[in-house]
């Protein structure tokens, strides 16, 4: 199991708690190690440890900003795709009304089934079932469009319908890619976690060398770092978490489609 899959298996709150516990333990270990080393070598100069700690914290801030930007961009992309797909499906549904029967009714019946399949849930198994069924529905829709195109190849109305159907098919694959594969690179997440923990360890070590430590400051630093990293992880998750992509455009479309008279395909 990869590190990213391990994170996905944990609730967001648990991911924050695990980081806080490990970071706190490493910080305490660094403090004790620094304190022990200072007692063992009392005549040795401390060296530029404070400057090194400041440089590491600056690098960590840069890494946090980079990871946050990557995660927020991917979150905004997923959110925008929901609206784009809802508009595309709605346009396809409306243009299907210009097609001859029984193709028009059959297409609308398939789209009526298709819309709920595009509403994301938290269950990965259910999502995979929905993806498979969505692909089947799109294949049937394209088969009907091909049959109509062979019969009336010069129809402008049919060309408009095929154009919107093609966009719907493209958005299906785009949403899958954005939701499952377009994640913050695992290397960045690993570096973010381990870099933050090691930085806190160095901060604790520096506090041990100087024999000056504020417990409240250490707790605040761990909490803030953990919250920011957890936010990055939450933004990067396509399904569960505190921050979820709003599915309301598809829900509204489903309500609009269900409010229309039911289609009666005769094929």
C-alpha positions, 0 to 999 in steps of 0.5 A: 500500500502506498503512502497516499493510499494509507492516508486515504484510508484514514479519516481526516481527523485521524490523519491530523491526530497521528501527525500531532502525536508523532510530531510531538514525540519527535519534538520531545525527543529532539529536545531531550537529545539537545539537552543531553548533548549540551550537558555532555559538552558544556564547553562546546559552542552551540554553533549556528543552530538557530540560523539553521532552524530558521532556514529549515522553517523557511523551506518548510513554509515554501513547501507548504505553500507549493503543496497548498497551491497544487491541492487547491488547483485540483479541488477547483478543477473538480468543482468546475467539472461538476458544473460543466458536466451538469450543463453538458448533460442538460444540453444533451437532454434538451437537444434530444427532444429534436430527434425523431422517435423512438430515438428521442425517448430512448436517449432521454430515458438513458440520460435520466438514468445517467444523471444520478450515476454522476453524483459522487458518493464516499463509497469507493466501491459504489463509485466504481460501480457507477463508473462502469454503468456510466460507461455502458450508458454512454456506449448505448447513447453513442450507438443510437447517435451512430445509427441516426447519423447513418440514416440522416448524415446531413442533419444539422439538428443531429450534428448539434446533438452529437456535439453535446453528446461528445462533450458529455462523453469527454467530461465523463473521462475528464472527471474520472481523471481529475477525481482519481488520478490527478492528485498531488504527487505522492512524493510531495505529500511524503516530503511534507509529512516527514519534512515537517516532523524532522523540522519539529525535531530540529526545533526541539533539539535547538531548544534543548541546546539553549535549555529554553523551551515554551511548551505552549509555543511547541503545541501551537506550532505542531497544531498549526503545522498539522492543520495546514498539512491536513487541509492539503490532504483534505483538498486533495481527497476526491471523496470524503473529508471536511471539504467536499466538491459540491454536487448541487449542479448535478442534483439540481439537474436530476430534479429537473429531469425527474420533473419532466414527463417520463420517456417511453422508449419503444425500441 
